[in-house]
Amino acid sequence: MPGSTPILGNARAVERLWSALARDQLHHALLFEGPPHVGKRTTAMALAMAANCEGDGEPPCGSCASCKLVRSGGHPDVMIIEPAEDRATPIISVEQVREIVRKVGYHRYSGKRRVVIVDPAEAMGPSAANALLKTLEEPPEGTGFILVATQSSTLLPTILSRCQRVRFSAVPGDEIAAWLAEQGIADAHGVARLADGAPGRALALAGDGLATRRAIRDELIAVLDAPVQDVFKYTTKLTSGGRQDWMPRLDALIEVLQDLLRDTVVLGSGSRLPLIHGDRKDMLERWAQKLYPTGVARIEASLRELADGAEVNVMGKTLADQLLLRVQAELGKVPV
């Protein structure tokens, strides 16, 4: 198991990885798949540290020169392929992949094992994925790949067939709450509840993030109960500026709506799972009566359409209008 680097949850998957590393039997192409923000990339980085750790005891020690270089992003034998920050849509280009393929052909610098992390792997288009195939199947000695994916079903079958798949799942809320409390985070249980099993999301919500999230939720609920013209005013403000400005705001709105739908399903199905938004239970019970199950399914279909529209650069206001009007229609606020 990891030494100085704590990894929340998914103990069975982590134990298998570290056991394989200790036996020098780590697969050369690993696919870490699971929900967003549950620790896939954190585990990939910890595994890269452990594979190159120079300290004593259980790796990674976190204090040797190699561990510090990996943590800072400066280790020459630990490489990360990720979308360029200046792109509106997250894309890993074929040029990025070819550059990494070229680099792994060189001798390792000082590391025990070269590790290439691709995150998110879904950002590779067919051309980029095909450019990686041969190296992924037969990497140079001492080189391994870790692909990180939230939607592994979108990856090419040829990529999937070359990887050993490692499934990550949501982390229990009490583990997240205890972890947050250790770091002095206020209202650790409230943050953990909103995080819905995702430690990375919990960190983003800690501090001002929790108040911001609740403000987005309360504004959304008010808008959905308002006349259509108020919806249009809201979406105009939401999607103002360039794509790099409005896309994060729209993403935050979508996450809040998905949480509300999740709670709606919990209540509608009679599940005993805890509510993320337990302070709005009365409203959620009304949603459950109106939306569960078919209305929820139609709204989720609208969310998928929004994601598809965002991929092809449809105007943000158009996407937001369509989504919120669909939710209003399902709630009986406007004609379908």
Secondary structure as the mmCIF struct_conf table of DSSP 4:
data_model
#
loop_
_struct_conf.conf_type_id
_struct_conf.id
_struct_conf.beg_label_comp_id
_struct_conf.beg_label_asym_id
_struct_conf.beg_label_seq_id
_struct_conf.end_label_comp_id
_struct_conf.end_label_asym_id
_struct_conf.end_label_seq_id
BEND BEND1 GLY A 3 THR A 5
BEND BEND2 GLY A 9 GLY A 9
HELX_RH_AL_P HELX_RH_AL_P1 ALA A 11 ALA A 22
TURN_TY1_P TURN_TY1_P1 ARG A 23 ASP A 24
BEND BEND3 HIS A 28 HIS A 28
STRN STRN1 ALA A 29 GLU A 33
BEND BEND4 GLY A 34 PRO A 35
TURN_TY1_P TURN_TY1_P2 PRO A 36 HIS A 37
BEND BEND5 VAL A 38 GLY A 39
HELX_RH_AL_P HELX_RH_AL_P2 LYS A 40 ASN A 52
BEND BEND6 GLY A 55 PRO A 59
HELX_LH_PP_P HELX_LH_PP_P1 PRO A 60 PRO A 60
BEND BEND7 GLY A 62 GLY A 62
BEND BEND8 CYS A 64 CYS A 64
HELX_RH_AL_P HELX_RH_AL_P3 ALA A 65 SER A 72
TURN_TY1_P TURN_TY1_P3 GLY A 73 GLY A 73
TURN_TY1_P TURN_TY1_P4 PRO A 76 ASP A 77
STRN STRN2 VAL A 78 ILE A 81
TURN_TY1_P TURN_TY1_P5 GLU A 85 ASP A 86
BEND BEND9 ALA A 88 THR A 89
STRN STRN3 ILE A 92 ILE A 92
HELX_RH_AL_P HELX_RH_AL_P4 VAL A 94 VAL A 104
TURN_TY1_P TURN_TY1_P6 GLY A 105 GLY A 105
BEND BEND10 TYR A 106 TYR A 106
HELX_LH_PP_P HELX_LH_PP_P2 HIS A 107 ARG A 108
BEND BEND11 TYR A 109 SER A 110
BEND BEND12 LYS A 112 ARG A 113
STRN STRN4 ARG A 114 VAL A 118
TURN_TY1_P TURN_TY1_P7 ASP A 119 PRO A 120
HELX_RH_3T_P HELX_RH_3T_P1 ALA A 121 ALA A 123
STRN STRN5 MET A 124 MET A 124
HELX_RH_AL_P HELX_RH_AL_P5 PRO A 126 GLU A 137
BEND BEND13 GLU A 138 GLU A 138
HELX_LH_PP_P HELX_LH_PP_P3 PRO A 139 PRO A 140
TURN_TY1_P TURN_TY1_P8 GLU A 141 GLY A 142
STRN STRN6 THR A 143 ALA A 149
BEND BEND14 THR A 150 THR A 150
HELX_RH_3T_P HELX_RH_3T_P2 SER A 152 THR A 154
BEND BEND15 LEU A 155 LEU A 155
HELX_RH_AL_P HELX_RH_AL_P6 PRO A 157 LEU A 160
TURN_TY1_P TURN_TY1_P9 SER A 161 ARG A 162
BEND BEND16 CYS A 163 CYS A 163
STRN STRN7 GLN A 164 ARG A 167
HELX_LH_PP_P HELX_LH_PP_P4 ALA A 170 PRO A 172
HELX_RH_AL_P HELX_RH_AL_P7 GLY A 173 GLU A 182
TURN_TY1_P TURN_TY1_P10 GLN A 183 GLY A 184
TURN_TY1_P TURN_TY1_P11 ALA A 186 ASP A 187
HELX_RH_AL_P HELX_RH_AL_P8 ALA A 188 ALA A 195
TURN_TY1_P TURN_TY1_P12 ASP A 196 GLY A 197
HELX_RH_AL_P HELX_RH_AL_P9 PRO A 199 LEU A 205
TURN_TY1_P TURN_TY1_P13 ALA A 206 GLY A 207
HELX_RH_AL_P HELX_RH_AL_P10 ASP A 208 LEU A 224
TURN_TY1_P TURN_TY1_P14 ASP A 225 ASP A 225
BEND BEND17 ALA A 226 ALA A 226
HELX_RH_AL_P HELX_RH_AL_P11 VAL A 228 LEU A 238
TURN_TY1_P TURN_TY1_P15 THR A 239 THR A 239
BEND BEND18 GLY A 241 GLY A 241
HELX_RH_AL_P HELX_RH_AL_P12 ARG A 243 SER A 269
TURN_TY1_P TURN_TY1_P16 GLY A 270 GLY A 270
HELX_LH_PP_P HELX_LH_PP_P5 LEU A 273 LEU A 275
TURN_TY1_P TURN_TY1_P17 ILE A 276 HIS A 277
HELX_RH_3T_P HELX_RH_3T_P3 GLY A 278 ARG A 280
HELX_RH_AL_P HELX_RH_AL_P13 LYS A 281 LEU A 291
TURN_TY1_P TURN_TY1_P18 TYR A 292 PRO A 293
HELX_RH_AL_P HELX_RH_AL_P14 THR A 294 GLU A 311
TURN_TY1_P TURN_TY1_P19 VAL A 312 ASN A 313
HELX_RH_AL_P HELX_RH_AL_P15 GLY A 316 GLU A 330
TURN_TY1_P TURN_TY1_P20 LEU A 331 GLY A 332
BEND BEND19 LYS A 333 VAL A 334
#
